[in-house]
Amino acid sequence: MFGFGNVGAFGEIIADVGPLEKVVLVILFALSVVSWAIILHKALHFRLIARETGRFLKLYRESRRFSLVASGAKRLRQSPVARVYLGAYQELSATGTPPPDVMDGPPEPAEEGIPPERLDSLQRAMRRVQASEIDRMERYLAFLATTASAGPFIGLFGTVVGIMNSFKAIGTQGSASLAVVAPGISGALVATAFGLGAAIPAVLGYNYFVGRVRRWATEMDNFALELANLVERRLVRSTKPF
């Protein structure tokens, strides 16, 4: 059972390692701390994204006016779907004349609506917002990827240094007894453990959050297509005579 004696023994092992190995352990410990901070931050971030997106989609499905949905979306800035809607609404508002505001009912394109070519600019505006939101959701994930790939190698470096110190002790004292080689070997194993301890949570967190980013990218794509279809039905000016 892990108790205070084990903690003391572990502290003695850390104290016995060489200065270079201590630097390796400090680096790995720092990588681990930062990785856990990023994991907790991203977990809270994606939880907030899910909550605010649910609120926005409820508003979007229930509201009958573009402007009311836009007003609600401005209060849900953590939702990437709400940001896509705001980008589209701002592009629509840039036409100079406010478009018809009703979102439901039978399609009745009016002469006061937007010209057909504005639909392309609307889709480009939504794609820009999508790219920006994906970049925002991927922020700090590169650090997790770096820790996942570099952590074991940094730990391996500490392991090699510990084994070298063990061989040096054997040559200096002319003995290969356990008392001579144990400190270097134990320090080497601690470096390996620290490397794996930093890398394993980082790679798990990275893979999980990359999956979440892909999911929300798909959600934004689907919403952008739905909104473009709605705008085309309701707001695009008809080019055919009535």
C-alpha positions as CSV (number, residue, x, y, z in Angstrom):
1,M,0.0,0.0,0.0
2,F,1.3,3.4,-0.9
3,G,2.1,5.4,2.2
4,F,4.5,7.9,3.7
5,G,7.4,5.5,3.5
6,N,6.9,5.2,-0.2
7,V,6.8,9.0,-0.5
8,G,10.0,9.3,1.4
9,A,11.7,6.6,-0.7
10,F,10.6,8.4,-3.8
11,G,12.0,11.6,-2.5
12,E,15.3,10.0,-1.8
13,I,15.5,8.7,-5.3
14,I,14.8,12.2,-6.7
15,A,17.5,13.6,-4.4
16,D,20.1,11.0,-5.5
17,V,19.7,11.7,-9.3
18,G,22.3,13.9,-11.0
19,P,21.8,17.6,-11.9
20,L,21.1,16.8,-15.6
21,E,18.5,14.3,-14.6
22,K,16.9,16.8,-12.3
23,V,16.6,19.2,-15.2
24,V,14.9,16.5,-17.2
25,L,12.5,15.8,-14.4
26,V,11.7,19.4,-13.9
27,I,11.0,19.8,-17.7
28,L,8.7,16.8,-17.7
29,F,6.9,17.9,-14.6
30,A,6.3,21.4,-16.2
31,L,5.0,19.8,-19.4
32,S,2.7,17.6,-17.3
33,V,1.3,20.5,-15.3
34,V,0.7,22.7,-18.4
35,S,-0.9,19.7,-20.2
36,W,-3.4,19.1,-17.4
37,A,-4.2,22.8,-17.2
38,I,-5.0,22.8,-21.0
39,I,-7.0,19.6,-20.6
40,L,-9.2,21.1,-17.9
41,H,-9.5,24.4,-19.8
42,K,-10.6,22.7,-23.0
43,A,-13.0,20.4,-21.2
44,L,-14.7,23.4,-19.6
45,H,-14.6,25.3,-23.0
46,F,-16.3,22.5,-24.9
47,R,-18.8,22.1,-22.2
48,L,-19.7,25.8,-22.5
49,I,-19.8,25.4,-26.3
50,A,-22.3,22.6,-26.0
51,R,-24.5,24.4,-23.5
52,E,-24.6,27.7,-25.5
53,T,-25.1,26.0,-28.8
54,G,-28.1,24.1,-27.4
55,R,-29.6,27.4,-26.2
56,F,-28.9,29.1,-29.6
57,L,-30.5,26.3,-31.6
58,K,-33.6,26.3,-29.4
59,L,-33.9,30.1,-30.1
60,Y,-33.2,29.6,-33.8
61,R,-35.9,26.9,-34.1
62,E,-38.5,28.8,-32.2
63,S,-38.0,32.4,-33.4
64,R,-39.7,33.7,-36.5
65,R,-37.4,36.7,-37.1
66,F,-33.8,36.9,-38.2
67,S,-33.1,40.0,-36.1
68,L,-34.4,38.4,-32.9
69,V,-32.2,35.4,-33.4
70,A,-29.2,37.7,-34.1
71,S,-29.9,39.5,-30.8
72,G,-29.9,36.2,-28.9
73,A,-26.7,35.0,-30.7
74,K,-24.8,38.1,-29.5
75,R,-25.3,36.9,-26.0
76,L,-24.0,33.4,-26.8
77,R,-20.5,34.2,-28.1
78,Q,-18.9,30.9,-27.1
79,S,-21.2,29.0,-29.5
80,P,-19.5,28.5,-32.9
81,V,-22.9,27.9,-34.5
82,A,-24.1,31.2,-33.1
83,R,-21.0,33.0,-34.5
84,V,-21.7,31.5,-37.9
85,Y,-25.2,32.9,-37.7
86,L,-23.9,36.3,-36.7
87,G,-21.4,36.3,-39.6
88,A,-24.2,35.6,-42.0
89,Y,-26.5,38.2,-40.5
90,Q,-23.9,40.9,-40.6
91,E,-23.3,40.1,-44.3
92,L,-27.0,40.3,-44.9
93,S,-27.1,43.7,-43.1
94,A,-24.3,45.0,-45.3
95,T,-26.5,45.0,-48.4
96,G,-27.6,48.5,-47.6
97,T,-31.3,47.8,-47.4
98,P,-32.6,45.5,-44.6
99,P,-33.9,42.2,-46.0
100,P,-37.3,40.8,-45.1
101,D,-37.2,39.6,-41.5
102,V,-39.6,36.6,-41.5
103,M,-37.9,33.2,-41.2
104,D,-40.9,30.9,-41.8
105,G,-43.9,30.6,-43.9
106,P,-44.2,29.8,-47.6
107,P,-41.3,31.0,-49.7
108,E,-42.2,34.3,-51.3
109,P,-39.1,36.0,-52.8
110,A,-39.7,39.7,-53.0
111,E,-38.2,42.4,-55.1
112,E,-37.0,44.0,-51.9
113,G,-34.9,41.0,-51.1
114,I,-31.2,40.6,-51.8
115,P,-29.8,39.9,-55.3
116,P,-28.8,36.3,-56.1
117,E,-25.1,37.1,-56.2
118,R,-25.2,38.1,-52.6
119,L,-25.8,34.5,-51.6
120,D,-22.2,33.7,-52.7
121,S,-20.8,36.4,-50.4
122,L,-23.0,35.2,-47.6
123,Q,-21.6,31.7,-47.9
124,R,-18.0,33.1,-48.0
125,A,-18.7,35.0,-44.9
126,M,-19.9,31.9,-43.1
127,R,-16.8,29.9,-44.3
128,R,-14.6,32.7,-42.9
129,V,-16.3,32.4,-39.5
130,Q,-16.1,28.6,-39.6
131,A,-12.3,28.7,-40.2
132,S,-11.9,31.2,-37.4
133,E,-14.0,29.1,-35.0
134,I,-12.0,25.9,-35.8
135,D,-8.8,27.8,-35.1
136,R,-10.2,29.0,-31.8
137,M,-11.3,25.5,-30.7
138,E,-7.9,24.1,-31.7
139,R,-6.0,26.6,-29.7
140,Y,-3.4,25.0,-27.3
141,L,-4.0,21.5,-28.7
142,A,-0.6,21.8,-30.5
143,F,1.0,21.8,-27.0
144,L,-0.7,18.6,-26.1
145,A,0.5,17.0,-29.4
146,T,4.1,18.2,-28.7
147,T,4.0,16.8,-25.1
148,A,2.6,13.5,-26.3
149,S,5.4,13.1,-28.9
150,A,8.3,14.6,-27.0
151,G,7.6,13.5,-23.5
152,P,8.7,9.8,-23.9
153,F,11.9,10.9,-25.7
154,I,12.8,13.4,-23.0
155,G,12.2,10.7,-20.4
156,L,14.4,8.3,-22.5
157,F,17.1,10.9,-22.5
158,G,16.9,11.0,-18.7
159,T,17.0,7.2,-18.6
160,V,20.2,7.1,-20.8
161,V,21.8,9.7,-18.5
162,G,21.0,7.6,-15.4
163,I,22.4,4.4,-17.0
164,M,25.5,6.3,-18.0
165,N,25.9,7.5,-14.4
166,S,25.6,3.9,-13.2
167,F,28.4,2.7,-15.5
168,K,30.5,5.7,-14.4
169,A,30.0,4.6,-10.7
170,I,31.0,1.1,-11.6
171,G,34.2,2.3,-13.2
172,T,35.0,4.7,-10.4
173,Q,34.4,2.2,-7.5
174,G,35.5,-0.9,-9.4
175,S,32.4,-2.8,-8.3
176,A,29.1,-3.8,-9.9
177,S,27.2,-4.3,-6.7
178,L,23.6,-3.3,-6.3
179,A,24.6,-0.5,-3.9
180,V,26.7,1.1,-6.7
181,V,24.3,0.8,-9.6
182,A,21.0,1.2,-7.8
183,P,20.9,5.0,-7.6
184,G,21.6,5.5,-11.3
185,I,19.1,2.8,-12.4
186,S,16.4,4.1,-10.1
187,G,16.9,7.7,-11.4
188,A,16.7,6.3,-14.9
189,L,13.4,4.6,-14.2
190,V,12.0,7.7,-12.6
191,A,12.8,9.7,-15.7
192,T,11.0,7.1,-17.8
193,A,8.0,7.2,-15.5
194,F,7.9,11.0,-15.7
195,G,8.0,10.9,-19.5
196,L,5.1,8.5,-19.7
197,G,3.2,10.4,-17.0
198,A,3.4,13.5,-19.1
199,A,2.8,11.9,-22.5
200,I,-0.1,9.6,-21.8
201,P,-2.7,12.2,-20.6
202,A,-1.5,14.6,-23.3
203,V,-2.1,12.1,-26.1
204,L,-5.5,11.0,-24.7
205,G,-6.6,14.7,-24.3
206,Y,-5.3,15.6,-27.8
207,N,-7.2,12.8,-29.5
208,Y,-10.4,13.5,-27.5
209,F,-10.4,17.2,-28.2
210,V,-9.5,16.8,-31.9
211,G,-12.6,14.6,-32.1
212,R,-14.7,17.3,-30.5
213,V,-13.3,19.9,-32.9
214,R,-14.3,17.7,-35.9
215,R,-17.7,17.3,-34.5
216,W,-18.3,21.0,-34.1
217,A,-16.9,21.6,-37.6
218,T,-19.5,19.2,-38.9
219,E,-22.2,21.0,-36.9
220,M,-21.1,24.3,-38.4
221,D,-21.1,22.9,-41.9
222,N,-24.6,21.5,-41.5
223,F,-26.0,24.8,-40.0
224,A,-24.3,26.9,-42.7
225,L,-26.0,24.8,-45.4
226,E,-29.3,25.0,-43.6
227,L,-29.1,28.8,-43.2
228,A,-28.0,29.3,-46.8
229,N,-31.0,27.3,-48.0
230,L,-33.3,29.4,-45.7
231,V,-31.9,32.6,-47.0
232,E,-32.2,31.5,-50.6
233,R,-35.8,30.6,-50.1
234,R,-36.8,33.7,-48.1
235,L,-34.6,36.5,-49.1
236,V,-33.0,36.1,-52.5
237,R,-34.7,38.3,-55.1
238,S,-36.5,36.4,-57.8
239,T,-35.1,36.8,-61.3
240,K,-38.2,35.4,-62.9
241,P,-41.3,37.5,-63.8
242,F,-44.2,37.0,-61.4
